[in-house]
C-alpha cells in the first residue's frame, strides 16, 4: 500500500463491463463493518518485530538509517496481452519498482544484501478469502556492480516447495534504449527478466493531496486540488530501479487449475541470527500512505504481512497495544473526508488484507472488475489511474481527481511522462 498517482488506461475492453466508481461505492456500502477485527490484522504484530527501522513507498515512513534502494514504490500485475495485444497468450507480467526519486542520468543500484520478492497465493475464485500465505515466491538477489555498472542477479522461484535458480544481469543506464533481457528457465518454464532503471510511471499531485488531507483533518486550511493547468506530478522527471518478470501463468498455478492469484511484494534484509527480516511490503496503491498520518505507524505497516491481516479478520489474532492508535489515525482521516462509522468499516474490509488480486480469466485493469467485498480483482496496468479511482471511492465521490494524468496536461510543464515502450519490460526509458 502506498501513495501512487493516476493514469489513463489503454487496455482492450474486458469481456465484462468495467466496474464504475458508483458500482464500487455500492459494493463498499453493502460490505460488513469490520474495523475492530481489521485493527488486529494490520497492526497486531508490531510488538513482535525487531528494532530495525522501516520505511516505504514513495517515502511513507521516513527514517535516516535506510537507503532508498530498500524502498518499494509500486506493484504492477497484468496479463501481457492486455498491455501488448501482439504478445503470446498465457503470460503474466509482474513489475516491482524501487528506489524513489532516482535522478535523471544517474546510475543507481539494487541493494547487495537484500531479497526483493514477489509473493503469490492461489485463490479458488475472485471472491475467495485472502490467506496471505504464498504458494509461490519469486526472489531476486543482486551482486556488486562490475566495471560496466552491471550487477549479477540471481532469480529464485519457490513453487509449492520446489526451488529453481537462474542467473542474469542488470541493465546499466549506459545501455540507452537496448535493455538487457534475460531469458531464463524457471521450474521448467521459460521466463524473461529485466532489472534496471526506468522512468517512474506513477503520477500524482502528492503535495496538494497532503494539503487537502490536512485541511480535512483540521490541521491546515481547507483547500481542494489544483486545476489541471497548475497541478504538479511529483514523480515527473524521476526514475526508479525496476524489476520486471514475464512468467507463464501455468508456472505459478503449479499442478492446480488456478486462474486467480493474490500478489504482493516485499524487501527483506539479514537480521538477528542470519534470518531475513522484512522491512518493506506493498500491494495496492494509495491506502496506507494516504490514510495514515503518523510516521511510526507507517513504519509498523511494513513489518507485517497479509496473513496477519487475514488472521485478524477471522478473529484469530489478539489485539496489540498499537492497534487502537493506528486504526484511530486511519478512522480520523476517513471520517474527515466524509465517511460514517459503517462506511469506514466497509472500506477497510474491501482493501484489507493488502494484496493485489488478479483474475486472469478477464482483461487486466484496476477498475475492470470487483469481487463481493468491493475489492479490485484484475491486477493493475502501468497507466491505470489508481489515484482517481481510489480517491473517488474513499470520499464517496466527493473528490474525483487530482487533475494529473500520465501524459499530462498540454501547456503544463509540471506534468507528463515519456511514452511506454511497446515490448517487455514496457516501462518508459529512464530520464
N, C-alpha and C positions, 0 to 999 in steps of 0.2 A: 504494500500500500504506500502511496506517496502522492505528491503533487505532480500532476502531469498536464500538459496543455492540450487544446483541442486539435482536431484535424478533419478534413473533408474526405469521406470515404470514396474509394474508386472501385470497390469490389463489384463483381457481377451480381445481378439480383438474386436473392435467395429463392429457393423453391417454396419457402413460406413467406408470408408478408412480413416486412420488417416491423419490429415492435416499436410503437411510437412512444414518445415521452409520456403521454397521458395514459397509455396502457401500462407502462412501467409503474406509474403512480397508482393505478388501480390495484396492481399486484401488491404493492407495498402497503396500501391502506388496508388490505384484507389479510395481511400477514399477522401472526400472533405476536404480542408484545413479550419479548424475552430478555429484556435488558439486564435483569439481575443475573440470569444464567450466563449471558454473554460476558458480563463483567468478570466472571470467574475465568472464562476461557482465555481471554486476551491477556490478562494480567496476573493470573494466579501464580505463575512460576517465577515471577520477578525475584522473589526471595531465594530461588534455587540457583540463579546464575552466578558466575564468578564475578570478580571485581573488575574484569576487563571492560573498558568503557566502549559504548556503542553509539553509532550514528547511522544516517541513511539518506536515501532517496532525494536527490536534488537538495541535499542539505537539511533533511529533517533530523534533528538530534545532533547539533554541532558539538564536537569535542576537540581537544587540542592534542590528542595522542594517537590519532588515526588518520592515515593518509587517504586521499581521495580515491586511490585505486582499490580501496576496500569499501567503496560506496556504490550501491546499486542506484540506477536511475529509472529504468523502465524494463518491462517484460512484454514481449510480443509473441503471440502464438497463433498460427494460421495455417490453413491448407494452402499449399504453394500455388495451386491453380487459381485460387481467389486473388492472389497478388499478381500472378503471371499466367494468363489463360493458355499460353503455349507450353507450360511446364507439364511434366508427366503426372498422371493421377496417382494418388495414394501416398504422397509425401506431405509431411508436416514440417514447418519451419519454426524454430524456436530462436528468439533473439534476446540476449541479456546485455543491457547497456550499463557501463560503469564509468567511474572517473568523471564526474560532472565538471563543467566549466573548463574543459581542456582547451587551451588557447590555440588559435589558428597557427599552422605551420610549425608547431612544436611536437616533438616526439614524446609520448607518454607510454609507460609500460605497465603490464599487469604485475601484481604482487608475486614474488617468487616463493612466498611461504603460505599462500592462501589456497583454498579449494573453492572454486567457483562452480556451483552445482545447479542444474535443473532437477527438480524432484517431481515425479509424476505418479499419480494414482489412477487406477481404472475405476470407472463408475458404471453401475448397471444401466442407468439411463440418466437423462438430464435432470430428473427430479430426485435422484438418489442423495442420501445424506453424505456430507463430506466427512471422510475419516481422517485425512491428513497424514496417513501412513503410506509412504511411497512403495509402489511395486517396481518402479524403475528410477534409477539415478543416472544422470549424465554429468560427469565430472571433468573439469579442466584444471590442469596444474601447469605452471609456467617456469621455465628455466631462466637463467640470467641472460641479458641481451648480449649478442655477439658483436663483432666488428661491423656487421651490416645492419645493426639496430634491430635484429630479429631475435625473437625468443622461441625456443623449442616449446611445444605444447604437447602434453600428454592427455589423451582423451580416454576416459574410462567409462564404460557402461556397466551397470549392475542391474540386471533384469531378472526378477524372481530368484535372486541369489547367485546368478551366473554372471561372471565377470569377464569382460573383454577389454583389452588395452590396445590403443593405436597411438601413433605419434604424427606430429606435423610441425608447421612453422607459422609464426605470425606474419602479418603484412606490415612492413615499416612504412612510414609516411613518405619516404623517398620513392616508393614504387609507383606513385602517381595514380593513374587510372587502371593499373594492372594488378589486381589483388592476387594474393597467394591463396589459391583454392586447394584445400587438402582433401583428396578423395581417399576415404579410409573404409575398412571393413570392420563393422561392429556387430558382434553376435551373429555373424553370417550374413549381415545385410550391408548394402552399400550406403554410406553416408558421406556428406560433404560438410566441411568445417571451414569457417573464416574467423580469424581473430585479429583485430587491429582497429585503428582509428577510423571513424566515420563521423559525419555530421550528426549532432544531436537532433533527432526528429521531433522531440517534444515541443509543443508550442502553448504558451500560456502567459497571461499578464499577471505574474505571481505577486509583483509589488503591489498592484492595485487590489488583488484579492485579499492580501493581508490587511490593507486599509479597510476594505469592505467588512471583513470579519471583525476587526477591532471595533468598528462603528456599531455593528450589530450587537456586540457583546458589551457595549457601553464603556469601552476603554479608549475610545477615539471618536472623532467627529463622524457622523453618519454620511457616507458617500456611496456612489454607485460606481459601476465600471466605466472606464473611459471609452469614448466613441472610437470607432474603427480607425479613424484617421490619426488618432493620437495614442491608441493602446500600444503597449510595449510587450514584445515577445521576449521573455527573459533568457531564452536559450539561443536566440539568433546569433550566428557567428561562432558558436562554440562547437567543439567536437566531444565525442565520447569514445572510450575504448569498448568496442562491441565484440561479443561472441555470438556467432550465428551458426546453427547446425541444421542441416536438412536430413531428416531421417524418415524411413518408411513407417507409416502408422503401424504396420504389422510388427515392427521391432518392439515397440512399447506395449502392444497388445499381447505379446507373448503367445502362449497357447490358447488364449481366450479369443472371443469374437468381439471384444470391446470396441466401441466407437466413441465413447465419451470418456474424457480424461480431465483430471484436475492437475494443474501445473503451478508450481511456484519456484522461486529461485532463492538461493542462499549463498552467503560467503562465510567461510569458517577459517579460523587460524589456529595454530597449535596452542594448546592451553596446558593446564596442570596435568602432569603425568603423561605428557605426549599426546593426550586426546585432543581432538579438534573441537574448538568452541565456536558456536555460531555467533557472528557479530552483525549479520545483515539478513533480512528476509523481505521478500517483495512478491506481490502477485497483482492484485487490482490496483489501478491508479487512483489517486486523489484522497482516499478516505482518511488514512492516519494523519498525514501531514496537514490536510485541510481542516480536520476537526479537532485535533489535539494541539493545545497551545503550549503547554509546558515541555521544555526540552528533555527533562529527565524521563517523562512519560514516553516520549518518542524513542528514547534510547531503550527503554524497557521493552517496547513492542518488538524490537529486532531480535530479542533473545528467545522468544517463544515461537512455536510452530502451530500450524493449523490443527494438529492433532490435539493440542491443549485446548484450543477453542472448541473443537468438536466435543471433547470430554466435558467441558463446562456446559455447553448447550444441552448435553444429555444429563446434566446434574451430577456428574461423577467427580467433580473437582472441588475441593474446599476453597473457599474464598481466601485470598491473601489480603494483608492489610492495605496493599497498594491499590487493590481493585476499586474500592469505593472512590478514591480521589480521581483516578483516571476516567472512570465512567462518568463521574460528575463533571469533569472537564469536557468530555465529548457531549454530554447531555446539555451543558450550558450553551455550547456552540449551536447544537441542533435546535434548541428552543429559541435561541436568539434569532435564528433565521426563519422562525415561524412554525415550528413543529410542536404538536401536542405530545404528552407522555406516551400515548398509544402509538403515535406515528414514529416517535423516536425508537421504540422497541421494534416496530416493523422494519425500519431502515436498518438497524443493527442486525436483525435477523436475516435480512436479504444480503448483506455484504460480508457477513461472517459465517463460518470460518473463511479466512482470506486465502482464496485460491483463484486461479484463472481457469474457469471451466470451459472446455471446448467440445461441442458435439460435432464430430467430423462428418455426420450424415447430412449436414446442411452447410450453406455458404458462410464463411468466416465473416465476422464483423461485430463490434462490441454492442451494437444496438439491434442486431438482427433477430435475436430470439431471447426469451426469458423462461426460467422454469417457474414452478408453482410458488416459490418464495419470492419471486421478483428478481432473481439473480441473473445477470447476463451469462449466456452459455455458448457463445460462438467465438470465443477467443478474442483476439484483438489484432487488427491490421495496423500497419505502420502509420497511416494517415487518419485513423479513426479519431473523431473529435470527442475524446473521452471527457474532457473538462465540461464542455457544453452539455453533453449527455448526462453526466453525473450531477452537476450543479442544479440542473433543472429538476432532477428527482429529489435531491436533498432539500431544495427550497419549495417543493410542491409547485413548481412552475413560476415562482416569484422572480427568479433570476434565470434567464435563458442562455446567456452567453457572456463571455468576457471580451468579445469583439476581436479575437485573434484567430487566425487560420494558418494552415500550413503554408499556403502560397503567399499569404499576406495581403494587405490592402494596398492597391495601387496608390502611389504617392506617399506612403508611409514608410520611411527608411528603417523604422524600428521593428519591422515585421518581414517575414519571408524566408523560406528555406530553399535549398537547392533541390533540383528535381531528383527523385529516386532513380536509381539505376534499374534497367529493365530486367536484369537477371540476378541470381543469387550473388551477394547477400542482400541486395535490394536497397539497403540504406544508401543515402546520398554520399558522394565522395567527401572526404574531410576538407574543412576550410584551410 
